[in-house]
Amino acid sequence: MEIKTMTVKEMAAYLGVHLDTVYKMARANEIPHFRLRSKILFSKGTVDAWIENQQEQSKGN
């Protein structure tokens, strides 16, 4: 099974937010990510699950 990883630039485009927003979210551990050397990377599947979880939490409030 192939894991789709995304860069900060790709994640910003995917979420429709500015690059700086993604960096800030990663720095604050607000979005699931991992580091490979100095690069911040995202697993698309993990981020998709995180988005679904965020949507479910919003419905509950």
PDB file of N, CA, C and O in Angstrom:
ATOM      1  N   MET A   1       0.838  -1.185   0.000  1.00  0.00           N
ATOM      2  CA  MET A   1       0.000   0.000   0.000  1.00  0.00           C
ATOM      3  C   MET A   1       0.883   1.248   0.000  1.00  0.00           C
ATOM      4  O   MET A   1       1.775   1.392   0.836  1.00  0.00           O
ATOM      5  N   GLU A   2       0.627   2.124  -0.925  1.00  0.00           N
ATOM      6  CA  GLU A   2       1.420   3.343  -1.048  1.00  0.00           C
ATOM      7  C   GLU A   2       0.824   4.445  -0.174  1.00  0.00           C
ATOM      8  O   GLU A   2      -0.385   4.673  -0.179  1.00  0.00           O
ATOM      9  N   ILE A   3       1.684   5.115   0.567  1.00  0.00           N
ATOM     10  CA  ILE A   3       1.252   6.231   1.400  1.00  0.00           C
ATOM     11  C   ILE A   3       1.545   7.517   0.645  1.00  0.00           C
ATOM     12  O   ILE A   3       2.688   7.781   0.271  1.00  0.00           O
ATOM     13  N   LYS A   4       0.515   8.306   0.423  1.00  0.00           N
ATOM     14  CA  LYS A   4       0.667   9.578  -0.288  1.00  0.00           C
ATOM     15  C   LYS A   4       1.127  10.638   0.698  1.00  0.00           C
ATOM     16  O   LYS A   4       0.419  10.970   1.648  1.00  0.00           O
ATOM     17  N   THR A   5       2.327  11.166   0.460  1.00  0.00           N
ATOM     18  CA  THR A   5       2.820  12.252   1.303  1.00  0.00           C
ATOM     19  C   THR A   5       2.715  13.564   0.539  1.00  0.00           C
ATOM     20  O   THR A   5       2.792  13.605  -0.689  1.00  0.00           O
ATOM     21  N   MET A   6       2.538  14.623   1.299  1.00  0.00           N
ATOM     22  CA  MET A   6       2.380  15.947   0.712  1.00  0.00           C
ATOM     23  C   MET A   6       3.334  16.921   1.393  1.00  0.00           C
ATOM     24  O   MET A   6       3.591  16.818   2.593  1.00  0.00           O
ATOM     25  N   THR A   7       3.847  17.854   0.624  1.00  0.00           N
ATOM     26  CA  THR A   7       4.715  18.903   1.158  1.00  0.00           C
ATOM     27  C   THR A   7       3.845  20.012   1.759  1.00  0.00           C
ATOM     28  O   THR A   7       2.620  19.985   1.643  1.00  0.00           O
ATOM     29  N   VAL A   8       4.483  20.967   2.389  1.00  0.00           N
ATOM     30  CA  VAL A   8       3.754  22.109   2.947  1.00  0.00           C
ATOM     31  C   VAL A   8       3.015  22.852   1.833  1.00  0.00           C
ATOM     32  O   VAL A   8       1.859  23.241   2.002  1.00  0.00           O
ATOM     33  N   LYS A   9       3.674  23.043   0.712  1.00  0.00           N
ATOM     34  CA  LYS A   9       3.052  23.746  -0.416  1.00  0.00           C
ATOM     35  C   LYS A   9       1.830  22.987  -0.928  1.00  0.00           C
ATOM     36  O   LYS A   9       0.785  23.584  -1.185  1.00  0.00           O
ATOM     37  N   GLU A  10       1.967  21.672  -1.074  1.00  0.00           N
ATOM     38  CA  GLU A  10       0.844  20.852  -1.533  1.00  0.00           C
ATOM     39  C   GLU A  10      -0.298  20.868  -0.521  1.00  0.00           C
ATOM     40  O   GLU A  10      -1.469  20.927  -0.898  1.00  0.00           O
ATOM     41  N   MET A  11       0.047  20.815   0.769  1.00  0.00           N
ATOM     42  CA  MET A  11      -0.982  20.823   1.808  1.00  0.00           C
ATOM     43  C   MET A  11      -1.713  22.154   1.838  1.00  0.00           C
ATOM     44  O   MET A  11      -2.928  22.189   2.028  1.00  0.00           O
ATOM     45  N   ALA A  12      -0.991  23.246   1.655  1.00  0.00           N
ATOM     46  CA  ALA A  12      -1.630  24.565   1.621  1.00  0.00           C
ATOM     47  C   ALA A  12      -2.643  24.632   0.477  1.00  0.00           C
ATOM     48  O   ALA A  12      -3.754  25.132   0.657  1.00  0.00           O
ATOM     49  N   ALA A  13      -2.264  24.135  -0.682  1.00  0.00           N
ATOM     50  CA  ALA A  13      -3.177  24.122  -1.826  1.00  0.00           C
ATOM     51  C   ALA A  13      -4.367  23.205  -1.551  1.00  0.00           C
ATOM     52  O   ALA A  13      -5.502  23.541  -1.888  1.00  0.00           O
ATOM     53  N   TYR A  14      -4.113  22.061  -0.947  1.00  0.00           N
ATOM     54  CA  TYR A  14      -5.161  21.085  -0.645  1.00  0.00           C
ATOM     55  C   TYR A  14      -6.185  21.664   0.334  1.00  0.00           C
ATOM     56  O   TYR A  14      -7.389  21.464   0.173  1.00  0.00           O
ATOM     57  N   LEU A  15      -5.698  22.380   1.347  1.00  0.00           N
ATOM     58  CA  LEU A  15      -6.588  22.958   2.356  1.00  0.00           C
ATOM     59  C   LEU A  15      -7.146  24.317   1.945  1.00  0.00           C
ATOM     60  O   LEU A  15      -8.106  24.807   2.539  1.00  0.00           O
ATOM     61  N   GLY A  16      -6.538  24.922   0.924  1.00  0.00           N
ATOM     62  CA  GLY A  16      -6.981  26.237   0.473  1.00  0.00           C
ATOM     63  C   GLY A  16      -6.587  27.351   1.425  1.00  0.00           C
ATOM     64  O   GLY A  16      -7.328  28.315   1.621  1.00  0.00           O
ATOM     65  N   VAL A  17      -5.403  27.202   2.015  1.00  0.00           N
ATOM     66  CA  VAL A  17      -4.900  28.214   2.950  1.00  0.00           C
ATOM     67  C   VAL A  17      -3.504  28.648   2.509  1.00  0.00           C
ATOM     68  O   VAL A  17      -2.902  28.036   1.626  1.00  0.00           O
ATOM     69  N   HIS A  18      -3.005  29.696   3.124  1.00  0.00           N
ATOM     70  CA  HIS A  18      -1.679  30.216   2.807  1.00  0.00           C
ATOM     71  C   HIS A  18      -0.599  29.287   3.369  1.00  0.00           C
ATOM     72  O   HIS A  18      -0.815  28.600   4.368  1.00  0.00           O
ATOM     73  N   LEU A  19       0.536  29.276   2.727  1.00  0.00           N
ATOM     74  CA  LEU A  19       1.693  28.490   3.161  1.00  0.00           C
ATOM     75  C   LEU A  19       2.031  28.754   4.629  1.00  0.00           C
ATOM     76  O   LEU A  19       2.282  27.821   5.391  1.00  0.00           O
ATOM     77  N   ASP A  20       2.036  30.023   5.018  1.00  0.00           N
ATOM     78  CA  ASP A  20       2.363  30.382   6.403  1.00  0.00           C
ATOM     79  C   ASP A  20       1.397  29.753   7.398  1.00  0.00           C
ATOM     80  O   ASP A  20       1.792  29.391   8.506  1.00  0.00           O
ATOM     81  N   THR A  21       0.140  29.624   7.007  1.00  0.00           N
ATOM     82  CA  THR A  21      -0.858  29.012   7.887  1.00  0.00           C
ATOM     83  C   THR A  21      -0.512  27.560   8.157  1.00  0.00           C
ATOM     84  O   THR A  21      -0.630  27.094   9.290  1.00  0.00           O
ATOM     85  N   VAL A  22      -0.090  26.847   7.137  1.00  0.00           N
ATOM     86  CA  VAL A  22       0.278  25.437   7.308  1.00  0.00           C
ATOM     87  C   VAL A  22       1.508  25.322   8.203  1.00  0.00           C
ATOM     88  O   VAL A  22       1.557  24.457   9.077  1.00  0.00           O
ATOM     89  N   TYR A  23       2.495  26.179   7.995  1.00  0.00           N
ATOM     90  CA  TYR A  23       3.683  26.165   8.859  1.00  0.00           C
ATOM     91  C   TYR A  23       3.298  26.420  10.318  1.00  0.00           C
ATOM     92  O   TYR A  23       3.780  25.735  11.219  1.00  0.00           O
ATOM     93  N   LYS A  24       2.425  27.410  10.547  1.00  0.00           N
ATOM     94  CA  LYS A  24       1.996  27.733  11.909  1.00  0.00           C
ATOM     95  C   LYS A  24       1.231  26.573  12.531  1.00  0.00           C
ATOM     96  O   LYS A  24       1.431  26.254  13.703  1.00  0.00           O
ATOM     97  N   MET A  25       0.354  25.939  11.752  1.00  0.00           N
ATOM     98  CA  MET A  25      -0.418  24.804  12.265  1.00  0.00           C
ATOM     99  C   MET A  25       0.501  23.644  12.629  1.00  0.00           C
ATOM    100  O   MET A  25       0.304  22.989  13.653  1.00  0.00           O
ATOM    101  N   ALA A  26       1.494  23.393  11.801  1.00  0.00           N
ATOM    102  CA  ALA A  26       2.439  22.305  12.081  1.00  0.00           C
ATOM    103  C   ALA A  26       3.274  22.637  13.315  1.00  0.00           C
ATOM    104  O   ALA A  26       3.486  21.780  14.173  1.00  0.00           O
ATOM    105  N   ARG A  27       3.740  23.858  13.402  1.00  0.00           N
ATOM    106  CA  ARG A  27       4.556  24.282  14.540  1.00  0.00           C
ATOM    107  C   ARG A  27       3.784  24.149  15.850  1.00  0.00           C
ATOM    108  O   ARG A  27       4.363  23.804  16.880  1.00  0.00           O
ATOM    109  N   ALA A  28       2.484  24.420  15.815  1.00  0.00           N
ATOM    110  CA  ALA A  28       1.640  24.354  17.009  1.00  0.00           C
ATOM    111  C   ALA A  28       1.030  22.962  17.208  1.00  0.00           C
ATOM    112  O   ALA A  28       0.213  22.761  18.107  1.00  0.00           O
ATOM    113  N   ASN A  29       1.429  22.012  16.371  1.00  0.00           N
ATOM    114  CA  ASN A  29       0.877  20.647  16.411  1.00  0.00           C
ATOM    115  C   ASN A  29      -0.640  20.641  16.276  1.00  0.00           C
ATOM    116  O   ASN A  29      -1.322  19.847  16.924  1.00  0.00           O
ATOM    117  N   GLU A  30      -1.162  21.515  15.446  1.00  0.00           N
ATOM    118  CA  GLU A  30      -2.600  21.585  15.199  1.00  0.00           C
ATOM    119  C   GLU A  30      -3.023  20.691  14.040  1.00  0.00           C
ATOM    120  O   GLU A  30      -4.213  20.445  13.843  1.00  0.00           O
ATOM    121  N   ILE A  31      -2.059  20.210  13.280  1.00  0.00           N
ATOM    122  CA  ILE A  31      -2.339  19.343  12.137  1.00  0.00           C
ATOM    123  C   ILE A  31      -1.332  18.194  12.169  1.00  0.00           C
ATOM    124  O   ILE A  31      -0.155  18.415  12.452  1.00  0.00           O
ATOM    125  N   PRO A  32      -1.781  16.967  11.882  1.00  0.00           N
ATOM    126  CA  PRO A  32      -0.840  15.844  11.917  1.00  0.00           C
ATOM    127  C   PRO A  32       0.217  15.968  10.818  1.00  0.00           C
ATOM    128  O   PRO A  32      -0.101  16.204   9.652  1.00  0.00           O
ATOM    129  N   HIS A  33       1.459  15.808  11.210  1.00  0.00           N
ATOM    130  CA  HIS A  33       2.575  15.919  10.273  1.00  0.00           C
ATOM    131  C   HIS A  33       3.760  15.133  10.815  1.00  0.00           C
ATOM    132  O   HIS A  33       3.743  14.660  11.951  1.00  0.00           O
ATOM    133  N   PHE A  34       4.779  15.002   9.991  1.00  0.00           N
ATOM    134  CA  PHE A  34       6.031  14.402  10.442  1.00  0.00           C
ATOM    135  C   PHE A  34       7.175  15.089   9.723  1.00  0.00           C
ATOM    136  O   PHE A  34       6.985  15.772   8.716  1.00  0.00           O
ATOM    137  N   ARG A  35       8.350  14.894  10.257  1.00  0.00           N
ATOM    138  CA  ARG A  35       9.543  15.501   9.661  1.00  0.00           C
ATOM    139  C   ARG A  35      10.439  14.413   9.077  1.00  0.00           C
ATOM    140  O   ARG A  35      10.627  13.348   9.665  1.00  0.00           O
ATOM    141  N   LEU A  36      10.972  14.711   7.924  1.00  0.00           N
ATOM    142  CA  LEU A  36      11.981  13.872   7.300  1.00  0.00           C
ATOM    143  C   LEU A  36      13.168  14.793   7.070  1.00  0.00           C
ATOM    144  O   LEU A  36      13.180  15.623   6.162  1.00  0.00           O
ATOM    145  N   ARG A  37      14.163  14.614   7.928  1.00  0.00           N
ATOM    146  CA  ARG A  37      15.270  15.568   8.004  1.00  0.00           C
ATOM    147  C   ARG A  37      14.704  16.928   8.341  1.00  0.00           C
ATOM    148  O   ARG A  37      14.112  17.089   9.408  1.00  0.00           O
ATOM    149  N   SER A  38      14.860  17.902   7.484  1.00  0.00           N
ATOM    150  CA  SER A  38      14.345  19.236   7.819  1.00  0.00           C
ATOM    151  C   SER A  38      12.996  19.530   7.154  1.00  0.00           C
ATOM    152  O   SER A  38      12.433  20.607   7.349  1.00  0.00           O
ATOM    153  N   LYS A  39      12.482  18.585   6.378  1.00  0.00           N
ATOM    154  CA  LYS A  39      11.218  18.803   5.672  1.00  0.00           C
ATOM    155  C   LYS A  39      10.026  18.433   6.539  1.00  0.00           C
ATOM    156  O   LYS A  39      10.050  17.432   7.255  1.00  0.00           O
ATOM    157  N   ILE A  40       8.993  19.245   6.466  1.00  0.00           N
ATOM    158  CA  ILE A  40       7.716  18.921   7.095  1.00  0.00           C
ATOM    159  C   ILE A  40       6.868  18.248   6.025  1.00  0.00           C
ATOM    160  O   ILE A  40       6.675  18.795   4.939  1.00  0.00           O
ATOM    161  N   LEU A  41       6.367  17.064   6.335  1.00  0.00           N
ATOM    162  CA  LEU A  41       5.546  16.309   5.396  1.00  0.00           C
ATOM    163  C   LEU A  41       4.235  15.903   6.059  1.00  0.00           C
ATOM    164  O   LEU A  41       4.119  15.871   7.284  1.00  0.00           O
ATOM    165  N   PHE A  42       3.259  15.595   5.224  1.00  0.00           N
ATOM    166  CA  PHE A  42       1.935  15.211   5.687  1.00  0.00           C
ATOM    167  C   PHE A  42       1.511  13.934   4.975  1.00  0.00           C
ATOM    168  O   PHE A  42       1.755  13.770   3.779  1.00  0.00           O
ATOM    169  N   SER A  43       0.881  13.042   5.707  1.00  0.00           N
ATOM    170  CA  SER A  43       0.264  11.866   5.111  1.00  0.00           C
ATOM    171  C   SER A  43      -1.159  12.264   4.726  1.00  0.00           C
ATOM    172  O   SER A  43      -1.943  12.660   5.589  1.00  0.00           O
ATOM    173  N   LYS A  44      -1.496  12.164   3.455  1.00  0.00           N
ATOM    174  CA  LYS A  44      -2.813  12.593   2.994  1.00  0.00           C
ATOM    175  C   LYS A  44      -3.920  11.840   3.717  1.00  0.00           C
ATOM    176  O   LYS A  44      -4.919  12.442   4.110  1.00  0.00           O
ATOM    177  N   GLY A  45      -3.759  10.542   3.896  1.00  0.00           N
ATOM    178  CA  GLY A  45      -4.777   9.746   4.584  1.00  0.00           C
ATOM    179  C   GLY A  45      -4.978  10.189   6.019  1.00  0.00           C
ATOM    180  O   GLY A  45      -6.109  10.270   6.498  1.00  0.00           O
ATOM    181  N   THR A  46      -3.884  10.476   6.705  1.00  0.00           N
ATOM    182  CA  THR A  46      -3.965  10.932   8.093  1.00  0.00           C
ATOM    183  C   THR A  46      -4.629  12.301   8.172  1.00  0.00           C
ATOM    184  O   THR A  46      -5.445  12.547   9.059  1.00  0.00           O
ATOM    185  N   VAL A  47      -4.285  13.184   7.254  1.00  0.00           N
ATOM    186  CA  VAL A  47      -4.886  14.520   7.247  1.00  0.00           C
ATOM    187  C   VAL A  47      -6.369  14.433   6.891  1.00  0.00           C
ATOM    188  O   VAL A  47      -7.185  15.149   7.472  1.00  0.00           O
ATOM    189  N   ASP A  48      -6.726  13.570   5.949  1.00  0.00           N
ATOM    190  CA  ASP A  48      -8.144  13.393   5.609  1.00  0.00           C
ATOM    191  C   ASP A  48      -8.938  12.918   6.825  1.00  0.00           C
ATOM    192  O   ASP A  48     -10.041  13.404   7.073  1.00  0.00           O
ATOM    193  N   ALA A  49      -8.382  11.971   7.585  1.00  0.00           N
ATOM    194  CA  ALA A  49      -9.042  11.481   8.800  1.00  0.00           C
ATOM    195  C   ALA A  49      -9.144  12.601   9.833  1.00  0.00           C
ATOM    196  O   ALA A  49     -10.162  12.727  10.513  1.00  0.00           O
ATOM    197  N   TRP A  50      -8.102  13.407   9.953  1.00  0.00           N
ATOM    198  CA  TRP A  50      -8.097  14.537  10.884  1.00  0.00           C
ATOM    199  C   TRP A  50      -9.189  15.542  10.504  1.00  0.00           C
ATOM    200  O   TRP A  50      -9.887  16.063  11.373  1.00  0.00           O
ATOM    201  N   ILE A  51      -9.332  15.812   9.197  1.00  0.00           N
ATOM    202  CA  ILE A  51     -10.366  16.742   8.726  1.00  0.00           C
ATOM    203  C   ILE A  51     -11.748  16.208   9.087  1.00  0.00           C
ATOM    204  O   ILE A  51     -12.592  16.957   9.578  1.00  0.00           O
ATOM    205  N   GLU A  52     -11.987  14.926   8.848  1.00  0.00           N
ATOM    206  CA  GLU A  52     -13.277  14.318   9.196  1.00  0.00           C
ATOM    207  C   GLU A  52     -13.547  14.453  10.686  1.00  0.00           C
ATOM    208  O   GLU A  52     -14.664  14.772  11.093  1.00  0.00           O
ATOM    209  N   ASN A  53     -12.530  14.213  11.495  1.00  0.00           N
ATOM    210  CA  ASN A  53     -12.660  14.333  12.942  1.00  0.00           C
ATOM    211  C   ASN A  53     -13.003  15.773  13.330  1.00  0.00           C
ATOM    212  O   ASN A  53     -13.853  15.999  14.191  1.00  0.00           O
ATOM    213  N   GLN A  54     -12.345  16.740  12.697  1.00  0.00           N
ATOM    214  CA  GLN A  54     -12.619  18.153  12.975  1.00  0.00           C
ATOM    215  C   GLN A  54     -14.064  18.498  12.620  1.00  0.00           C
ATOM    216  O   GLN A  54     -14.725  19.249  13.336  1.00  0.00           O
ATOM    217  N   GLN A  55     -14.546  17.942  11.506  1.00  0.00           N
ATOM    218  CA  GLN A  55     -15.922  18.201  11.086  1.00  0.00           C
ATOM    219  C   GLN A  55     -16.912  17.596  12.075  1.00  0.00           C
ATOM    220  O   GLN A  55     -17.923  18.221  12.397  1.00  0.00           O
ATOM    221  N   GLU A  56     -16.633  16.395  12.556  1.00  0.00           N
ATOM    222  CA  GLU A  56     -17.507  15.746  13.536  1.00  0.00           C
ATOM    223  C   GLU A  56     -17.547  16.544  14.832  1.00  0.00           C
ATOM    224  O   GLU A  56     -18.610  16.712  15.429  1.00  0.00           O
ATOM    225  N   GLN A  57     -16.393  17.034  15.266  1.00  0.00           N
ATOM    226  CA  GLN A  57     -16.344  17.837  16.491  1.00  0.00           C
ATOM    227  C   GLN A  57     -17.127  19.136  16.327  1.00  0.00           C
ATOM    228  O   GLN A  57     -17.761  19.603  17.273  1.00  0.00           O
ATOM    229  N   SER A  58     -17.087  19.714  15.140  1.00  0.00           N
ATOM    230  CA  SER A  58     -17.818  20.955  14.886  1.00  0.00           C
ATOM    231  C   SER A  58     -19.324  20.728  14.949  1.00  0.00           C
ATOM    232  O   SER A  58     -20.069  21.591  15.414  1.00  0.00           O
ATOM    233  N   LYS A  59     -19.768  19.569  14.481  1.00  0.00           N
ATOM    234  CA  LYS A  59     -21.195  19.242  14.515  1.00  0.00           C
ATOM    235  C   LYS A  59     -21.684  19.096  15.949  1.00  0.00           C
ATOM    236  O   LYS A  59     -22.836  19.404  16.254  1.00  0.00           O
ATOM    237  N   GLY A  60     -20.806  18.628  16.823  1.00  0.00           N
ATOM    238  CA  GLY A  60     -21.175  18.406  18.216  1.00  0.00           C
ATOM    239  C   GLY A  60     -21.268  19.683  19.022  1.00  0.00           C
ATOM    240  O   GLY A  60     -21.864  19.691  20.099  1.00  0.00           O
ATOM    241  N   ASN A  61     -20.693  20.756  18.524  1.00  0.00           N
ATOM    242  CA  ASN A  61     -20.690  22.024  19.280  1.00  0.00           C
ATOM    243  C   ASN A  61     -21.845  22.888  18.914  1.00  0.00           C
ATOM    244  O   ASN A  61     -21.991  23.985  19.454  1.00  0.00           O
TER     245      ASN A  61
END
